[in-house]
Amino acid sequence: MLTDGERERVAAAVARAEAATRGEIFCIVAPDCGDYRETPLAVAAFAALAAPILLLAGGIHVTVPGLIQGGWTAAAVGAAAGVAAREAVMGVILLQVFLFLLVLMVAWLPPVRRLLTPVSLKRDRVRRRAYEQFLSKNLQATRERTGVLIFVSEWERMAELIADEGVASRVDPGIWDEAMSKLIAGVKAGRAVEGFEAAVEICGGVLAEHFPPRDSDNPNELPDHVVVIR
């Protein structure tokens, strides 16, 4: 998502923003927040289960021909009916197995999997991963609890912003919406570095308003560089 030069641009933007505030901005980029293996499995299972219902509703009967042997004598009618029922059941089973494997292979392709995965599931995974990183990188350990995490997941093309309690207690959560919209717009347009720079600038302005710097006491408690989770 970001080249080495672009990460340096984001780090410079963070340094400029933090020069005007006691707050701390921390940026993380992740390739993804899960493999979403359940998506192709669920889609394939649904297709296999729904196919017989749709065929019956359309008046289409699936059978495996060639199992009935012999003539249609009066004594063989009952046996023939049983064989026909077994042929129909076998046809449905084979169709379901074929559809399950076919849909599974297609849905396993990363672009298809991303398209089929519900937005709510992707959002939940991104939010959960962002909170994990917030804690693992000790953003909650700043002196005034003024850490702000900007987290982007490349595969989902989603972002999450988490403000520590010192910031959250003073700032309306909706004030971050503009920063996130600019960041996501940049990521989706293939200009992630510009999205990061715009988001960092907006976050820096918010932090500067509520946490202006002190001349003699404004330490840089968190690194400015972008952390890329490999």
URLINMO-V403343 format. One record per residue. N is the residue number from 1. RES is the residue in one letter. NEAR is the number of other ideal C-beta (glycine too) atoms within 8 Angstrom. D_FIRST is the distance of its C-alpha to the first C-alpha in Angstrom with 1 decimal. Layout:
BEGIN
N|RES|NEAR|D_FIRST + N|RES|NEAR|D_FIRST
END
This chain:
BEGIN
1|M|6|0.0 + 2|L|11|3.8 + 3|T|5|6.9 + 4|D|5|10.0 + 5|G|6|11.6 + 6|E|10|9.2 + 7|R|12|9.6 + 8|E|9|13.2 + 9|R|11|13.3 + 10|V|15|12.3 + 11|A|11|14.8 + 12|A|9|17.4 + 13|A|12|17.1 + 14|V|13|17.7 + 15|A|9|20.7 + 16|R|10|22.1 + 17|A|16|22.0 + 18|E|14|23.6 + 19|A|7|26.3 + 20|A|10|27.8 + 21|T|13|27.9 + 22|R|10|28.9 + 23|G|15|25.9 + 24|E|12|22.9 + 25|I|15|19.2 + 26|F|13|16.8 + 27|C|14|13.0 + 28|I|15|11.4 + 29|V|13|8.1 + 30|A|13|9.2 + 31|P|8|8.4 + 32|D|9|11.5 + 33|C|11|14.8 + 34|G|6|17.2 + 35|D|4|18.3 + 36|Y|11|20.5 + 37|R|6|23.2 + 38|E|6|25.8 + 39|T|12|24.5 + 40|P|14|25.7 + 41|L|9|28.7 + 42|A|8|29.7 + 43|V|12|29.3 + 44|A|14|31.2 + 45|A|9|33.9 + 46|F|8|34.3 + 47|A|11|34.7 + 48|A|12|37.2 + 49|L|9|39.2 + 50|A|8|39.2 + 51|A|11|40.2 + 52|P|11|43.8 + 53|I|8|44.3 + 54|L|8|43.0 + 55|L|11|45.2 + 56|L|9|48.2 + 57|A|6|47.6 + 58|G|6|47.6 + 59|G|5|50.7 + 60|I|6|49.2 + 61|H|8|50.6 + 62|V|9|48.9 + 63|T|9|51.2 + 64|V|8|51.6 + 65|P|5|54.7 + 66|G|4|57.4 + 67|L|9|58.2 + 68|I|8|61.5 + 69|Q|3|64.4 + 70|G|5|68.0 + 71|G|4|69.9 + 72|W|5|69.9 + 73|T|7|73.1 + 74|A|4|74.1 + 75|A|4|73.7 + 76|A|10|70.1 + 77|V|9|68.8 + 78|G|6|67.6 + 79|A|7|66.0 + 80|A|10|64.3 + 81|A|8|62.8 + 82|G|8|61.4 + 83|V|10|59.9 + 84|A|10|58.4 + 85|A|8|56.8 + 86|R|9|55.3 + 87|E|13|54.0 + 88|A|11|52.3 + 89|V|8|50.7 + 90|M|11|49.6 + 91|G|12|48.1 + 92|V|10|46.0 + 93|I|8|44.8 + 94|L|9|43.8 + 95|L|12|42.0 + 96|Q|12|40.1 + 97|V|9|39.1 + 98|F|8|38.0 + 99|L|12|36.0 + 100|F|12|34.3 + 101|L|9|33.2 + 102|L|8|32.1 + 103|V|13|30.1 + 104|L|12|28.6 + 105|M|8|27.3 + 106|V|8|25.9 + 107|A|13|24.3 + 108|W|8|22.7 + 109|L|8|20.4 + 110|P|6|16.8 + 111|P|6|16.7 + 112|V|11|20.2 + 113|R|13|19.8 + 114|R|10|17.1 + 115|L|6|19.5 + 116|L|9|22.5 + 117|T|10|21.3 + 118|P|5|22.8 + 119|V|6|20.8 + 120|S|6|23.0 + 121|L|10|22.2 + 122|K|13|18.4 + 123|R|9|19.1 + 124|D|8|21.5 + 125|R|13|19.2 + 126|V|15|16.4 + 127|R|9|19.2 + 128|R|9|20.8 + 129|R|13|17.9 + 130|A|13|17.3 + 131|Y|9|21.0 + 132|E|8|21.0 + 133|Q|13|18.4 + 134|F|13|20.4 + 135|L|9|23.5 + 136|S|6|22.2 + 137|K|11|20.8 + 138|N|6|24.2 + 139|L|15|23.2 + 140|Q|10|26.6 + 141|A|6|28.3 + 142|T|13|28.2 + 143|R|6|31.7 + 144|E|7|31.8 + 145|R|10|29.3 + 146|T|15|27.1 + 147|G|17|23.6 + 148|V|16|20.9 + 149|L|16|17.7 + 150|I|16|14.6 + 151|F|16|12.7 + 152|V|15|9.7 + 153|S|16|9.5 + 154|E|11|6.9 + 155|W|9|9.9 + 156|E|11|12.3 + 157|R|8|10.4 + 158|M|10|12.6 + 159|A|13|13.0 + 160|E|9|16.1 + 161|L|13|18.0 + 162|I|11|20.8 + 163|A|11|23.5 + 164|D|13|26.1 + 165|E|7|29.7 + 166|G|11|30.7 + 167|V|16|28.4 + 168|A|9|28.8 + 169|S|6|32.6 + 170|R|6|32.5 + 171|V|11|29.7 + 172|D|4|29.8 + 173|P|7|26.7 + 174|G|5|26.5 + 175|I|8|25.8 + 176|W|13|22.1 + 177|D|7|21.7 + 178|E|8|21.0 + 179|A|13|18.2 + 180|M|11|16.5 + 181|S|8|17.2 + 182|K|12|15.7 + 183|L|15|12.4 + 184|I|12|12.3 + 185|A|9|13.5 + 186|G|14|10.8 + 187|V|14|8.0 + 188|K|7|10.5 + 189|A|7|11.3 + 190|G|5|8.1 + 191|R|7|8.7 + 192|A|12|6.7 + 193|V|11|8.4 + 194|E|8|11.6 + 195|G|15|11.4 + 196|F|18|11.1 + 197|E|11|13.9 + 198|A|12|16.0 + 199|A|15|15.8 + 200|V|15|16.7 + 201|E|11|19.5 + 202|I|12|21.0 + 203|C|16|20.9 + 204|G|16|22.5 + 205|G|9|25.1 + 206|V|11|26.0 + 207|L|18|26.4 + 208|A|13|28.4 + 209|E|6|30.8 + 210|H|9|31.6 + 211|F|12|31.1 + 212|P|8|32.0 + 213|P|10|32.1 + 214|R|7|35.3 + 215|D|5|36.4 + 216|S|3|37.6 + 217|D|5|35.3 + 218|N|7|31.5 + 219|P|5|29.8 + 220|N|7|26.1 + 221|E|8|26.0 + 222|L|11|22.3 + 223|P|5|19.8 + 224|D|10|17.7 + 225|H|7|14.7 + 226|V|11|11.5 + 227|V|10|12.1 + 228|V|9|9.6 + 229|I|8|11.6 + 230|R|3|11.9
END
